[in-house]
């Protein structure tokens, strides 16, 4: 009961559900014309970022990931999008998150 209550309180205090120990930081959220991903040093050579629509369509994949990646949202419609930080060598998703496009 205590565990459930503390989880509920942390979600209530942070409504996005994002925790402070995320690998990727993204902003602004919600976004209108672009979204910027901040990736820690060392990840840019071994990882890629993929963005999917909420319906599962791949909208973007980074070819050369940099520590600060800005994605233009010209082709993105209003809605919710999911990003994956993927380890290139294993193909495994290291982290996932979401952001909103509002126009």
SEMI-316219 format. One record per atom (N, C-alpha, C): residue in three letters; chain; atom name; z, x, y. Coordinates in steps of 0.02 Angstrom, whole numbers. Each point is the difference from the previous one (the first is absolute). Last residue first. Example, Ala and Ser with C-alpha at 12.3 -4.5 7.8 and 13.67 -1.06 7.14 Angstrom:
type	mol	atom	zz	xx	yy
SER	A	N	354	642	-112
SER	A	CA	3	42	59
SER	A	C	37	-39	55
ALA	A	N	-4	15	-286
ALA	A	CA	0	-45	59
ALA	A	C	0	45	60
//
This chain:
type	mol	atom	zz	xx	yy
UNK	A	N	-1633	-17	1133
UNK	A	CA	-50	3	55
UNK	A	C	6	-61	41
UNK	A	N	130	164	-206
UNK	A	CA	1	-62	40
UNK	A	C	-49	8	58
UNK	A	N	84	116	-251
UNK	A	CA	-49	4	53
UNK	A	C	1	-67	35
UNK	A	N	190	140	-160
UNK	A	CA	-34	-61	21
UNK	A	C	-50	16	55
UNK	A	N	122	137	-224
UNK	A	CA	-4	-7	72
UNK	A	C	-41	-61	15
UNK	A	N	141	143	-220
UNK	A	CA	-44	-51	27
UNK	A	C	1	3	77
UNK	A	N	42	168	-239
UNK	A	CA	30	-34	57
UNK	A	C	-49	-51	26
UNK	A	N	59	203	-210
UNK	A	CA	-40	-57	25
UNK	A	C	37	-30	58
UNK	A	N	-9	247	-158
UNK	A	CA	34	-46	45
UNK	A	C	-49	-55	19
UNK	A	N	-55	156	-169
UNK	A	CA	64	30	18
UNK	A	C	41	-48	43
UNK	A	N	-205	-26	-191
UNK	A	CA	22	-22	66
UNK	A	C	70	26	12
UNK	A	N	-188	121	-164
UNK	A	CA	58	-44	4
UNK	A	C	16	-18	73
UNK	A	N	-169	157	-97
UNK	A	CA	-23	-68	13
UNK	A	C	56	-50	8
UNK	A	N	-5	251	-37
UNK	A	CA	20	-45	-54
UNK	A	C	-27	-71	9
UNK	A	N	-55	177	157
UNK	A	CA	-5	31	-66
UNK	A	C	17	-49	-57
UNK	A	N	19	-64	236
UNK	A	CA	-70	10	-21
UNK	A	C	-4	25	-72
UNK	A	N	187	-159	114
UNK	A	CA	-5	69	-20
UNK	A	C	-69	11	-30
UNK	A	N	64	-195	184
UNK	A	CA	-18	15	-70
UNK	A	C	-3	75	-10
UNK	A	N	92	-216	164
UNK	A	CA	-4	73	3
UNK	A	C	-9	22	-72
UNK	A	N	-59	-247	115
UNK	A	CA	27	40	-55
UNK	A	C	-8	73	18
UNK	A	N	6	-261	134
UNK	A	CA	-24	69	-6
UNK	A	C	34	32	-60
UNK	A	N	-67	-265	97
UNK	A	CA	43	43	-40
UNK	A	C	-29	70	1
UNK	A	N	-13	-236	169
UNK	A	CA	-34	53	-38
UNK	A	C	52	43	-34
UNK	A	N	-41	-259	138
UNK	A	CA	46	49	-29
UNK	A	C	-40	49	-43
UNK	A	N	-104	-141	219
UNK	A	CA	33	-12	-64
UNK	A	C	44	58	-21
UNK	A	N	-238	-49	158
UNK	A	CA	71	-13	8
UNK	A	C	31	-13	-69
UNK	A	N	-214	149	-8
UNK	A	CA	15	-64	29
UNK	A	C	76	-8	6
UNK	A	N	-164	227	-2
UNK	A	CA	56	-35	-31
UNK	A	C	10	-67	36
UNK	A	N	-157	180	60
UNK	A	CA	-25	-40	-56
UNK	A	C	54	-41	-34
UNK	A	N	52	147	185
UNK	A	CA	-56	-41	22
UNK	A	C	-24	-48	-55
UNK	A	N	191	173	27
UNK	A	CA	2	-63	-36
UNK	A	C	-55	-48	21
UNK	A	N	64	284	-19
UNK	A	CA	-25	-53	45
UNK	A	C	-6	-64	-40
UNK	A	N	166	215	-44
UNK	A	CA	-52	-41	-29
UNK	A	C	-19	-55	50
UNK	A	N	130	257	-9
UNK	A	CA	-9	-62	37
UNK	A	C	-60	-37	-29
UNK	A	N	186	206	-74
UNK	A	CA	-63	-33	-15
UNK	A	C	-3	-66	38
UNK	A	N	141	245	-21
UNK	A	CA	-3	-60	42
UNK	A	C	-69	-30	-9
UNK	A	N	47	180	-133
UNK	A	CA	69	-19	12
UNK	A	C	5	-62	44
UNK	A	N	-219	19	-146
UNK	A	CA	33	46	46
UNK	A	C	71	-25	11
UNK	A	N	-218	-30	-191
UNK	A	CA	63	-24	29
UNK	A	C	28	54	47
UNK	A	N	-247	-61	-95
UNK	A	CA	39	59	19
UNK	A	C	62	-24	36
UNK	A	N	-118	-168	-92
UNK	A	CA	-35	53	-36
UNK	A	C	37	65	12
UNK	A	N	87	-267	2
UNK	A	CA	-6	63	37
UNK	A	C	-35	51	-44
UNK	A	N	-32	-271	-4
UNK	A	CA	31	55	-37
UNK	A	C	-11	64	39
UNK	A	N	-20	-295	24
UNK	A	CA	-3	67	27
UNK	A	C	30	49	-50
UNK	A	N	-29	-235	-47
UNK	A	CA	-27	0	68
UNK	A	C	-10	71	27
UNK	A	N	23	-149	-246
UNK	A	CA	12	65	31
UNK	A	C	-36	2	67
UNK	A	N	97	-225	-123
UNK	A	CA	-61	36	17
UNK	A	C	17	67	34
UNK	A	N	159	-180	-73
UNK	A	CA	-16	55	-46
UNK	A	C	-64	38	14
UNK	A	N	126	-183	122
UNK	A	CA	-36	-28	-58
UNK	A	C	-24	54	-48
UNK	A	N	107	49	207
UNK	A	CA	50	-35	-40
UNK	A	C	-31	-31	-62
UNK	A	N	-115	217	97
UNK	A	CA	15	-65	28
UNK	A	C	51	-33	-46
UNK	A	N	-9	268	12
UNK	A	CA	-28	-59	-33
UNK	A	C	17	-63	39
UNK	A	N	-10	293	16
UNK	A	CA	21	-63	31
UNK	A	C	-37	-57	-33
UNK	A	N	78	277	-49
UNK	A	CA	-46	-55	-12
UNK	A	C	28	-63	32
UNK	A	N	32	288	10
UNK	A	CA	25	-67	18
UNK	A	C	-56	-50	-13
UNK	A	N	69	256	-114
UNK	A	CA	-47	-40	39
UNK	A	C	33	-66	17
UNK	A	N	74	274	-83
UNK	A	CA	5	-72	-2
UNK	A	C	-55	-33	41
UNK	A	N	48	241	-19
UNK	A	CA	8	-24	-68
UNK	A	C	0	-76	-7
UNK	A	N	-15	131	209
UNK	A	CA	-47	34	-46
UNK	A	C	1	-30	-70
UNK	A	N	147	-77	179
UNK	A	CA	-69	-11	20
UNK	A	C	-51	32	-47
UNK	A	N	245	19	-10
UNK	A	CA	-28	-58	-34
UNK	A	C	-74	-8	14
UNK	A	N	131	170	107
UNK	A	CA	-7	15	-71
UNK	A	C	-31	-58	-39
UNK	A	N	134	-51	225
UNK	A	CA	-38	61	-14
UNK	A	C	0	14	-75
UNK	A	N	36	-255	75
UNK	A	CA	34	65	3
UNK	A	C	-47	58	-17
UNK	A	N	-85	-230	116
UNK	A	CA	12	25	-68
UNK	A	C	34	68	5
UNK	A	N	-67	-236	153
UNK	A	CA	28	67	3
UNK	A	C	21	21	-70
UNK	A	N	-181	-190	111
UNK	A	CA	44	19	-55
UNK	A	C	23	72	12
UNK	A	N	-107	-218	156
UNK	A	CA	8	71	-10
UNK	A	C	50	12	-56
UNK	A	N	-184	-203	96
UNK	A	CA	66	14	-29
UNK	A	C	3	75	-15
UNK	A	N	-153	-189	170
UNK	A	CA	7	60	-42
UNK	A	C	70	1	-30
UNK	A	N	-75	-186	130
UNK	A	CA	-64	36	-3
UNK	A	C	2	63	-43
UNK	A	N	188	-159	5
UNK	A	CA	-56	-40	24
UNK	A	C	-67	38	-7
UNK	A	N	268	-14	-125
UNK	A	CA	-52	39	33
UNK	A	C	-56	-46	25
UNK	A	N	285	-29	-59
UNK	A	CA	-70	-15	-15
UNK	A	C	-48	41	43
UNK	A	N	117	141	-24
UNK	A	CA	0	-53	-50
UNK	A	C	37	-60	29
UNK	A	N	-128	259	71
UNK	A	CA	46	-56	13
UNK	A	C	-5	-51	-55
UNK	A	N	24	201	-97
UNK	A	CA	11	-35	62
UNK	A	C	-67	-11	34
UNK	A	N	143	115	-237
UNK	A	CA	-60	-28	31
UNK	A	C	18	-40	61
UNK	A	N	87	202	-194
UNK	A	CA	20	-41	57
UNK	A	C	-65	-28	29
UNK	A	N	73	107	-254
UNK	A	CA	-50	-14	52
UNK	A	C	31	-43	54
UNK	A	N	141	59	-174
UNK	A	CA	-39	62	8
UNK	A	C	-48	-8	58
UNK	A	N	242	-129	-20
UNK	A	CA	-71	-6	-17
UNK	A	C	-34	67	11
UNK	A	N	242	-82	29
UNK	A	CA	-22	58	-37
UNK	A	C	-73	-6	-24
UNK	A	N	126	-173	121
UNK	A	CA	-6	59	43
UNK	A	C	-28	61	-36
UNK	A	N	-67	-255	-71
UNK	A	CA	60	41	2
UNK	A	C	-13	62	41
UNK	A	N	-102	-266	-4
UNK	A	CA	-15	71	-2
UNK	A	C	66	39	3
UNK	A	N	-29	-241	19
UNK	A	CA	15	25	-67
UNK	A	C	-14	74	-7
UNK	A	N	-13	-160	193
UNK	A	CA	-62	22	-31
UNK	A	C	11	24	-71
UNK	A	N	183	-73	145
UNK	A	CA	-40	-53	-28
UNK	A	C	-66	22	-32
UNK	A	N	246	97	49
UNK	A	CA	-65	31	5
UNK	A	C	-51	-47	-32
UNK	A	N	222	-69	10
UNK	A	CA	3	46	56
UNK	A	C	-66	35	12
UNK	A	N	22	-145	-186
UNK	A	CA	9	-40	60
UNK	A	C	1	45	62
UNK	A	N	-7	102	-210
UNK	A	CA	-64	-33	14
UNK	A	C	4	-40	64
UNK	A	N	196	99	-78
UNK	A	CA	-45	52	24
UNK	A	C	-69	-29	15
UNK	A	N	165	-144	-92
UNK	A	CA	17	20	68
UNK	A	C	-48	53	27
UNK	A	N	-22	-68	-224
UNK	A	CA	-20	-54	45
UNK	A	C	15	18	72
UNK	A	N	74	147	-166
UNK	A	CA	-73	2	5
UNK	A	C	-25	-54	48
UNK	A	N	228	2	-49
UNK	A	CA	-17	56	43
UNK	A	C	-75	8	7
UNK	A	N	82	-169	-145
UNK	A	CA	18	-15	69
UNK	A	C	-20	57	46
UNK	A	N	-26	29	-232
UNK	A	CA	-48	-49	26
UNK	A	C	13	-15	73
UNK	A	N	155	138	-110
UNK	A	CA	-65	33	6
UNK	A	C	-52	-46	30
UNK	A	N	213	-88	-52
UNK	A	CA	3	44	58
UNK	A	C	-67	34	12
UNK	A	N	24	-133	-192
UNK	A	CA	0	-41	59
UNK	A	C	0	43	63
//
